[in-house]
Amino acid sequence: MIGVVPFGLAYGIVASQTGLSLAETTLMSLVVFAGAAQFMAVSMLQSGVSTLFIVLSTLMINLRHLLMGLSLSPYLKKQKSIWHYLLAFGMVDESYATTISHYQSSESDQGNPYFMLGSAAGLYVFWAASSVAGGLLGHSIKDPLSWGLDFAMPATFLSILIPQIKSKRILTVAVAAGVAAVAAYLLIPGKWYIIIATLGATALGTLMEIAGEGRRSD
């Protein structure tokens, strides 16, 4: 929860400087609740990109949530649909990493939905509050990235990623995503490196998983 604060502050400041009102900045955090997607959306709004393209880009960058949800589904399959809808909304990288680690270390084959709800709710409150604080700071900080706030995002994701690297397959996907992101960042203008790395890593991970299942069935 503490880790999302500088990230939320940076988002609120950038959104305010882009021209979003405090209400719009806050509403996006409450409704979208996806940091990387919100940064990308704000950047696209500033560039005059159409709403439809922003929505489609947000969908693509969050496609990884499909795989995250699939990996959680065996632990929550006995829960009612209302739990699935509620937890799906609150599933972000941080709440997912905390929850899947807890479920995997548990002796039960079914996870406690309240554990994930508590993780998601805590992150939701801290993210919204820090977004509001960043929006209030607005133009008082001309360049929030000069404060090092931009490091909050990679630091947070690295702290999530590293403990999850438990096999050569996961390491391969992580390295491939990093290489794709850096290459796309250097070669393609804009925020396409996020989308390319996400889609590439998701596709590679899926193919490796299918190939692994095929070898096991043989």
HELIX and SHEET records of a PDB file:
HELIX    1   1 VAL A    4  THR A   18  1                                  15    
HELIX    2   2 LEU A   22  VAL A   31  1                                  10    
HELIX    3   3 GLY A   35  GLN A   46  1                                  12    
HELIX    4   4 THR A   51  ILE A   61  1                                  11    
HELIX    5   5 ARG A   64  LEU A   76  1                                  13    
HELIX    6   6 SER A   81  GLY A   90  1                                  10    
HELIX    7   7 ASP A   93  SER A  105  1                                  13    
HELIX    8   8 PRO A  113  LEU A  137  1                                  25    
HELIX    9   9 GLY A  138  SER A  140  5                                   3    
HELIX   10  10 PRO A  144  TRP A  147  5                                   4    
HELIX   11  11 LEU A  149  PHE A  151  5                                   3    
HELIX   12  12 ALA A  152  GLN A  164  1                                  13    
HELIX   13  13 LYS A  168  LEU A  187  1                                  20    
HELIX   14  14 TRP A  192  SER A  217  1                                  26    
END                                                                             
